[in-house]
Amino acid sequence: MLVHSLCIPKKDVVTISEKATLREALHTLEETGYRCVPVLDETGKFFRGNIYKMHIYRHGMNGENMDDNVMTLIKNTQKYVHESDGFFEVFFSIKELPYIAVLKDESNEFYGILPHGKMLGMLEEAWSRDTGSYVLTIALSEQAGALEKITKIVNKYTSIASLMTLDAKSKVLRRVLVTLPPDCEEDKKNKVVSKLEKKASGLSKLRT
């Protein structure tokens, strides 16, 4: 499963108890170098939210009591996913967060965290950025069979390492990124490009 493959388990995650003070939380954040960490209930089983170093600093600079309970500045209390959640649930939940908390499916107990960087790494891998040879960027008009026509043309000369479509909401043009495999040499790539430019109706632009 996606979450399991990318998740850092609880035993390897720095957490803070909901009973801690802001001073104690700041000490943990300073020692670890993290800008935020998960806050768990006093049993250490359930996710309460995240505490951010920035908010604690601001609290102190405003003359507020640093011995206030950590829950005073708790954030992201509803920002979490479950073990079995798929790509889109995770992708749209994590957005601007440094990580998303992961809960167990049945018990809702804290399982670990899925870092933002690991999510981006998975997308890079899916794009075959490090293993592909060339990436063709194709802008095509929305018409039935256009994508199928592109893949058929490419497959005449080489395989496709990965394929990604962008601009899903556009009613005019959609960009298609076709990554060619590492063994695709320049002459094959040129043949693919030439054929696409000549035969693929609806293509308005092609860039390598």
Backbone as a ProteinNet text record, in pm:
[ID]
protein_1_A
[PRIMARY]
MLVHSLCIPKKDVVTISEKATLREALHTLEETGYRCVPVLDETGKFFRGNIYKMHIYRHGMNGENMDDNVMTLIKNTQKYVHESDGFFEVFFSIKELPYIAVLKDESNEFYGILPHGKMLGMLEEAWSRDTGSYVLTIALSEQAGALEKITKIVNKYTSIASLMTLDAKSKVLRRVLVTLPPDCEEDKKNKVVSKLEKKASGLSKLRT
[TERTIARY]
84	0	87.6	37.8	111.2	157.2	64.4	97	203.9	189.4	285.9	424.8	432.2	563.1	636.1	564.2	624.9	628.2	554.4	535.8	658.7	688.5	786.8	708.9	735.8	656.4	674.7	578.8	573.9	702	761.1	880	998.1	994.7	1103.1	1065.4	948.7	899.1	912.6	962.9	967.9	828.4	774.4	641	645.1	538.9	525.8	391	387.7	263.5	176.1	46.9	-47	-37.6	31.3	48.8	170.9	252.2	374.8	344	439.3	427.3	489.3	463.4	523.9	675.6	722	866.3	929.7	864.4	914.8	909.3	802	788.3	897.3	924.3	1028.2	1165	1190.9	1317.8	1334.7	1227.7	1232.3	1254.9	1186	1200.1	1341.1	1395.6	1530.7	1633.4	1616.8	1713.1	1711.2	1593.6	1580.7	1599.5	1576.8	1589.2	1465.2	1357.3	1233.6	1156.7	1082.2	999.8	863.4	824.1	701.9	706.5	632.2	624.8	481.4	443.7	308.6	292.3	172.2	135.1	38.3	69	-15.3	-82.6	-190.5	-257.2	-165.1	-205.8	-116.5	-87.9	-168.9	-140.8	-38.7	-13.6	79.3	20.8	-111.2	-176.1	-247.6	-299.3	-386.4	-330.3	-346.7	-296.9	-386.2	-323.6	-398.2	-379.1	-267.2	-238.2	-88.6	-48.7	93.5	126.2	247.7	295	413.3	409.4	510.8	602.2	730.5	830	796	756.4	726.2	617.8	514.3	404.1	446.1	533.5	581.6	668.1	756.7	839.5	753.5	653.6	565.2	492.9	451.5	383.4	474.4	600.4	693.9	727.5	745.7	779.6	667.1	545.9	430.4	410.9	508	502.6	410.3	368.8	277.6	357.5	286	347.5	396.1	526	582.6	551.2	492.7	451.7	306.5	245.3	111.1	117	6	-0.3	18.9	81.6	110.9	-15.9	-128.1	-253	-302.4	-243.1	-279	-254	-147.9	-108.3	-118.1	-197.4	-209.2	-266.7	-212.6	-258.3	-283.2	-352.9	-373.3	-439.7	-533.2	-597.2	-675.3	-718.2	-794.6	-713.6	-584.2	-499.1	-434.2	-495.9	-441.3	-502.9	-438.5	-491.2	-486.3	-545.2	-543.2	-452.7	-414.8	-322.3	-364.5	-493.7	-541.1	-579.5	-563.9	-601	-513.8	-573.5	-503.4	-429.6	-372.6	-287.6	-358.1	-479	-544	-581.8	-625.1	-655.5	-530.9	-418.2	-293	-245.6	-245.4	-192.5	-265.6	-397.5	-474.5	-483.8	-443.3	-441.8	-310.2	-200.6	-68.7	-35.5	-62.3	-42.6	72.6	41.9	146	212	168.4	221.9	359	446	575.1	558.2	447.3	413	264.6	210.5	71.9	72.6	-3.4	-12.4	-88.9	-44.8	-108.1	-168.8	-297.3	-367.6	-400.2	-409.2	-447.8	-594	-625.7	-760.6	-869.9	-853.2	-960.3	-967.4	-852.4	-850.7	-830	-788.1	-753.2	-632.2	-556.3	-435.6	-327.9	-240.2	-131.7	-36.1	-13.5	73.1	210.8	214.5	339.4	313	410.8	394.2	441.2	380.2	421.9	477.7	610.5	671.7	638.4	628.3	601	707.6	834	943.9	933.7	883.3	869.4	759.2	656.1	548.4	600.6	680.7	738.7	835.5	909.2	1001.6	930.4	812.5	734.3	687.8	649.4	606.4	723.2	841.4	959.3	989.9	973.5	998.4	896.9	770.7	665.2	691.3	753.3	784.6	910	980.5	1105.8	1208.8	1212.2	1303.6	1450.3	1484.1	1624	1661.8	1562.4	1592.9	1557.3	1480.4	1442.5	1551.9	1536.7	1636.5	1589	1466.9	1410.7	1266.8	1223.8	1083.7	1024.5	922.9	854.1	734.7	725.8	611.8	522.9	403.8	312.9	187	151.3	25.9	-73.5	-183.2	-280.2	-419.4	-497.7	-634.5	-718.4	-821.2	-908	-993.7	-958.1	-1038.2	-1025.7	-1129.2	-1131.3	-1020.1	-947.1	-844.4	-708.7	-692.9	-565.6	-453.8	-483.4	-381.1	-343	-441.5	-414.8	-327.5	-351.8	-273.6	-127.1	-105	32	106.2	43.3	110.8	139.8	51.6	74.6	194.9	206.8	320.1	450.7	453.9	576.5	615	516	543.9	593.2	582.4	637.8	790.1	846.2	991.5	1056.9	984.7	1041.4	927.8	961.7	859.7	842.6	745.4	719.1	755.1	849.3	889.9	782.2	722	610.4	533.6	410	324.2	240.6	239.5	164.6	88.1	-37.2	-115	-137.9	-134.5	-157.3	-273.1	-310.5	-416.8	-549.6	-586.6	-709.8	-833.9	-828.2	-945.5	-956.7	-852.8	-854.7	-949.8	-1025.2	-1117.7	-1057.6	-937.9	-874.6	-755	-656.1	-534.9	-500.7	-436.5	-385.7	-241.5	-154.8	-15.2	5.1	81.6	114	265.6	316.2	459.9	488.7	562.6	598.1	747.8	781.9	922.4	965.9	1071.9	1125.2	1226	1241.8	1329.5	1477.1	1561.2	1703.6	1778.1	1728.8	1798.8	1754.2	1670	1625.1	1731.6	1792.6	1898.4	1838.7	1924.6	1877.7	1810.1	1861.6	1801.2	1658.4	1633.8	1497	1407.5	1462	1384.1	1346.7	1441	1414.7	1307	1307.8	1205.7	1067.5	1063.5	936.8	885.1	971.9	932.3	884.1	958.8	922.9	785.8	764.4	637.2	521.4	544.7	439.1	402.4	501.9	476.5	402	426.8	364.6	226.9	212.9	94	-8.8	33.4	-60.7	-146.4	-265.4	-355.9	-397	-411.4	-449.9	-330.8	-207.8	-90.1	-65.5	-52.7	-24.5	118.4	185.4	322	388.6	515.3	589.5	728.8	772.7	903	972.1	1103.8	1180.1	1260.3
-119.8	0	124.8	232.1	356.6	410.2	422	482.2	401.9	269.1	184.4	197.8	210	215.3	346.3	452.7	584.3	631.1	564.3	609.5	583.4	679.4	658.8	611.2	490.7	436.3	514.5	501	575	563	444.9	423.3	510	558.2	641	788.9	824	961.3	1030.6	1153.3	1234.7	1290.9	1266.4	1315.3	1386.9	1460.1	1532.8	1498.5	1485.1	1454.6	1578.8	1557.3	1667.9	1731.8	1667.8	1722.3	1814	1818.9	1899.2	2048.2	2127.9	2273.2	2320.3	2444.3	2501.8	2507.8	2532	2536.9	2399.6	2294.4	2159	2123	2165.3	2138.4	2210.1	2334.5	2410.7	2346.4	2296.9	2229.4	2108.2	2031.2	1914.7	1957.4	2059.9	2107.9	2162	2232.2	2286.1	2173.3	2073.4	1963.5	1877.9	1858.8	1773.1	1848.3	1980.1	2060.1	2062	1997.3	1995.2	2124.9	2163.5	2283.9	2253.1	2126	2085.2	1935.2	1890	1747.3	1714.3	1586.6	1546.7	1552.3	1586.8	1583	1466.5	1378.9	1263.7	1280.2	1206.2	1210.8	1151.2	1159.1	1117.3	967.6	889.1	745.6	717	817.3	799.3	722.6	708.9	629.8	712.5	828.2	901.6	1039	1072.1	1197.1	1313.4	1419.7	1538.8	1655.8	1655.3	1764.7	1786.2	1899.3	1933	2058.8	2066.5	2187.5	2241.7	2370.4	2433.5	2524.6	2516.6	2601.8	2750	2787	2925.4	2982.9	2904.5	2953.3	2968.8	2879.8	2891.7	3016.1	3040.2	3160.2	3286.3	3289.3	3405.7	3425.2	3315.1	3318	3382.2	3338.9	3393.9	3539	3576.4	3714.5	3810.8	3761	3844.3	3852.7	3795.3	3805	3705	3603.3	3503.7	3400.9	3328	3232.2	3108.1	3079.4	2962.5	2832.6	2845.6	2726.2	2689.2	2757.4	2717.9	2578.6	2509.3	2374	2377.8	2274.4	2267.7	2273.5	2229.3	2230.9	2372.2	2471.2	2611.2	2651	2594.7	2632.3	2515.4	2416.3	2298.8	2336.1	2274.4	2299.8	2166.4	2174.5	2058.7	1940.8	1966.3	1858.7	1761	1806.4	1719.9	1680.9	1704.1	1672.5	1536	1434.5	1299.3	1211.9	1098.9	998.8	864.4	763.7	628.9	537.7	427.7	333	292.4	270.8	217.8	325.9	453	560.8	557.2	595.2	593.5	722.8	728.7	840.4	975.3	986.2	1116.4	1167.6	1077.5	1119.9	1178.2	1110	1155.4	1284.9	1287.8	1402.3	1531.1	1525.7	1647.3	1680.5	1588.9	1616.6	1679.6	1639.6	1682.6	1825.6	1859.1	1992.3	2069.3	2172.7	2260.9	2208.2	2091.6	2038.7	1973.7	1978.3	1908.5	1757.6	1711.8	1569.5	1557.5	1439.5	1411.5	1295.7	1309.3	1201.5	1083.7	963.3	841.2	766.9	732.7	661.2	519.1	428.8	290.6	287.5	198.7	193.9	167.8	66.7	23.7	104.8	126	187.2	337.8	394.3	536.3	573.8	473.9	504.2	558.8	639.6	699.4	591.4	586.3	484.3	540.8	668.1	730.4	854.5	896.3	1014	983.4	1051.8	1042.2	1179.5	1191.7	1321.5	1372.3	1503.2	1568	1531.2	1527.6	1496.2	1357.7	1260.9	1124.9	1118.5	1200.8	1205.5	1260.7	1366.6	1423.6	1325.5	1252.7	1153.7	1045.1	1006.1	904.6	955.1	1084.2	1142.4	1150.5	1184.7	1188.6	1050.7	950	812.7	770.6	810.6	775.7	841.4	958	1031.3	975.2	888.7	829.6	936.3	1040.5	1151.1	1108.2	1018	978.1	859.1	788.2	667.9	679.4	780.6	797.2	866.2	866.9	931	1067.8	1073.4	1198.5	1211.9	1335.8	1362.9	1448.4	1397.1	1471.3	1542.2	1672.2	1749.4	1781.2	1727	1739.3	1813	1917.2	1987.1	1942.2	1884.4	1834.3	1887.6	1899.7	1945.8	1831.5	1867	1765.2	1700.5	1579.9	1507.9	1358.5	1286.5	1143.5	1071.5	987.1	904.6	969.3	1097.5	1167.3	1102.6	1069.2	1008.8	869.9	794	659.9	668.7	768.6	785.5	814.7	896.3	929.4	804.3	725.8	607.4	504.6	492.3	398.9	440.7	570	620.1	596.6	628.5	610.5	463.3	376	233.1	166	233.3	178.6	179.9	271.4	289.4	253.3	269.8	242.8	225.3	182.6	169.7	303.4	308.8	429.4	400.8	479	459.9	511.2	624.7	677.6	777.6	801.6	895.6	971.9	1103.7	1186.5	1293	1317.3	1422.7	1536.5	1659.7	1779.1	1858.4	1964.5	2055.5	1982.9	1899.7	1821.2	1909.4	2032	2119.7	2202.8	2201.6	2281.9	2222.7	2309.7	2265.1	2284.1	2338.5	2368.5	2276.9	2280.4	2202.5	2122.1	2008.3	1927.8	1889.4	1904.3	1866.5	1721.1	1651.3	1511.4	1499.6	1445.1	1423.7	1276	1245.7	1108.1	1089.6	1004.5	977.1	851.3	863.7	750.2	674.4	544	462	497.2	457	492.1	436.8	328.6	270.7	331.6	434	499.8	599.1	572.5	658.6	776.9	874.2	998.9	978.4	884.8	865.7	813.9	725.1	676	788.4	868.9	982.2	1075.7	1102.6	1192.2	1135.8	1003.4	939.6	953.8	934.7	950.3	1092.1	1189.7	1330.3	1363	1316	1343.7	1284.3	1161.2	1094.5	1162.9	1202.2	1271.1	1402.2	1475.8	1605.3	1589.8	1479.4	1459.1	1394.9	1298	1213.4	1238.4	1289.1	1300.6	1424.3	1407.5	1520.9	1572.7	1702.3	1762.6	1808.4	1770.2	1818.1	1962.7	2049	2188.8	2225.2	2143.7	2173.4	2048.7	2030.2	1917.4	1965.6	1937.8	1982.9	1867.7	1854.6	1750.1	1812.5
0	0	0	-59.4	-72.3	62.2	157.1	286.6	359.2	359.9	429.7	369.8	238.3	173	197.9	228.9	246.9	392.5	478.1	616.3	704	792.1	898.5	1020.7	1072.2	1183	1312.8	1399.3	1526	1606.8	1609.1	1691.9	1647.5	1523.8	1471.3	1462.6	1517.2	1509	1644.5	1644.5	1766	1791.3	1908.1	1942.7	2077.4	2107.6	2233.9	2295.7	2425.6	2496.4	2507.1	2504.6	2519.9	2658.1	2751.8	2886	2896.4	2791.2	2794.5	2791.7	2840.3	2831.3	2700.4	2665.5	2545.5	2559.6	2678.5	2703.7	2675.3	2721.9	2699.2	2550.3	2485.8	2342.5	2263.5	2300.2	2230.9	2250.7	2370.2	2397.1	2304.5	2288.8	2199.2	2054.8	2013.2	1875.7	1849.9	1946.1	1931.8	1925.3	2009	2015	1888.3	1832.9	1715.5	1584.7	1587.4	1466.5	1379.8	1425.5	1347.6	1366.2	1263.6	1278.1	1337.9	1333.7	1402.2	1426.9	1526.4	1558.7	1598.4	1589	1630.2	1782.3	1824	1965.4	1984.5	2079.6	2108.6	2244.5	2266.3	2396.7	2502.8	2628.3	2736.5	2736	2666.4	2655.9	2545.5	2461.1	2350.6	2233.7	2230.8	2126	2019.9	2058.6	1967.7	1930.9	1804	1747.5	1788.6	1838.3	1878.2	1782	1710.3	1618.8	1609.5	1554.9	1541.4	1619.9	1671.2	1737.5	1657.7	1625.7	1541.5	1622.9	1593.4	1659.8	1640.1	1520.3	1487.1	1578.4	1603.6	1686.4	1832.3	1878.7	2017	2031.5	1935.1	1938.6	1941.8	1856.3	1849.7	1982.7	2042.3	2171.9	2277.3	2280.4	2377.6	2351.6	2225	2189.6	2223.1	2228.3	2264.5	2415.6	2489.5	2634.5	2701.5	2626.3	2683	2764.5	2847.5	2939.6	2865.3	2874.1	2808.1	2882.2	3001.1	3075.2	3047.2	2949.7	2905.8	2846.1	2850.9	2794.8	2643.8	2589.8	2446.6	2362	2417.7	2342.8	2314.8	2381.8	2359.1	2214.1	2155.2	2019.6	1920.8	1952.5	1866.3	1729.5	1623.5	1487.1	1416.2	1302.8	1213	1282.8	1369.6	1446	1357.6	1241.2	1150.4	1027	1031.5	917.2	937.7	884.5	894.5	785.2	760.4	668.1	738.7	677.1	733.9	651	708.6	645.5	505.2	485.6	357.4	256.9	292.7	200.6	75.7	-34.9	-162.9	-192.3	-311.8	-351.8	-340.2	-393.5	-397.7	-258.9	-169.6	-33.5	32.8	14.3	73.9	8.5	-123.9	-198	-163.1	-157.7	-131.2	17.8	103.5	247	289.7	225.8	272.1	228.6	105	47.1	109.1	191.8	244.5	371.2	420.5	545.4	525.2	627.5	616.3	620.3	677.9	682.6	713.4	692.2	729.2	828.2	935.5	1033.8	974.4	1006.8	957.7	1076.4	1064.4	1170.7	1126.3	1221.6	1191.9	1150.4	1057.2	999.9	1102.6	1184.7	1273.9	1402.8	1464.9	1598.1	1598.5	1484	1474.3	1559.1	1604.7	1680.1	1586.4	1642.4	1565.7	1517.7	1386.1	1326.6	1290.1	1247.9	1208	1125.8	1047	961.8	820	724.6	585	546.4	531.5	501.4	361.1	350.3	222.6	119.9	164.9	74.1	13.4	92.3	39.9	-65.5	-48	-146.6	-278.8	-269.8	-391.4	-456.7	-373.5	-426.2	-503.8	-455.1	-524.4	-660.2	-665.1	-792	-890.2	-839.5	-925	-982.2	-896	-939.9	-1045.2	-1024	-1120.2	-1255.4	-1251.3	-1372.7	-1439.1	-1369.8	-1418.2	-1450.5	-1368.9	-1394.9	-1394.1	-1301.5	-1288.3	-1375.9	-1428.3	-1505.8	-1653	-1689.3	-1828.3	-1907.7	-2039.8	-2125.3	-2174.6	-2227.5	-2278.4	-2228.6	-2209.2	-2175.7	-2286.7	-2352	-2456.7	-2394.6	-2414.3	-2365.7	-2484.5	-2482.5	-2595.9	-2552.3	-2625	-2600.2	-2705.2	-2662.6	-2759.3	-2729.6	-2834.4	-2818	-2763	-2691.5	-2632.6	-2740.9	-2779.1	-2876	-2848.2	-2878	-2849.1	-2923.2	-2851.6	-2913.2	-2929.8	-2890.5	-2910.3	-2829.4	-2705.6	-2620.7	-2670.9	-2713.5	-2767.2	-2892.1	-2973.5	-3095.9	-3063.2	-2961.5	-2920.1	-2875	-2788.9	-2735.1	-2844.3	-2941.4	-3051	-3134.1	-3159	-3237.9	-3163	-3035.2	-2956.2	-2951	-2930.6	-2915.8	-3044.2	-3156.9	-3281	-3278.7	-3200.2	-3199.7	-3066.5	-2958.6	-2827.1	-2726.9	-2605.6	-2501.9	-2430.1	-2341	-2262.3	-2117	-2062.9	-1923.9	-1828.9	-1862.1	-1782.8	-1867.2	-1825	-1896.4	-1795.2	-1810.5	-1716.5	-1793.8	-1754.7	-1819.1	-1720.3	-1772.3	-1691.9	-1749.5	-1678.6	-1725	-1742.2	-1644.7	-1655.5	-1666.3	-1611.6	-1612.1	-1738.6	-1819.4	-1941.3	-2044.8	-2108	-2212.3	-2351	-2357.9	-2485.6	-2512.8	-2423.6	-2443.3	-2318.8	-2339.3	-2229.2	-2260	-2160.1	-2178.3	-2137.2	-2218.7	-2191	-2183.2	-2073.7	-2057.5	-2079.1	-2183.1	-2215.5	-2189.6	-2092.2	-2061.7	-2135.4	-2212.2	-2286.8	-2200.1	-2221.1	-2136	-2153.2	-2056.9	-2061.1	-2181.5	-2241.8	-2356.9	-2489.9	-2482.6	-2606	-2651.7	-2766.9	-2817.7	-2894.2	-2921.6	-2980.6	-3116	-3196.3	-3328.4	-3317.1	-3219.4	-3198	-3148.8	-3056.5	-3005.9	-3119.7	-3210.8	-3323.8	-3416.6	-3435.6	-3518.2	-3454.5	-3322.3	-3250.8	-3266.4	-3244.4	-3254.4	-3395	-3494.5	-3633.5	-3667.7	-3623.9	-3652.8	-3582.1	-3458.9	-3384	-3452	-3494.3	-3558.4	-3691.7	-3761	-3892.9	-3884.3	-3793.9	-3796.1	-3686.1	-3573.6	-3461	-3476.5	-3529.8	-3547	-3410.3	-3402.3	-3274.7	-3193	-3232.1	-3158.2	-3197.7	-3098.1	-3129.9	-3097	-3014.6	-2978.3	-2924.3	-2955.2	-2902.7	-2867.1	-2741.8	-2695.1	-2622.8	-2642.2	-2572.8	-2461.1
[MASK]
++++++++++++++++++++++++++++++++++++++++++++++++++++++++++++++++++++++++++++++++++++++++++++++++++++++++++++++++++++++++++++++++++++++++++++++++++++++++++++++++++++++++++++++++++++++++++++++++++++++++++++++++

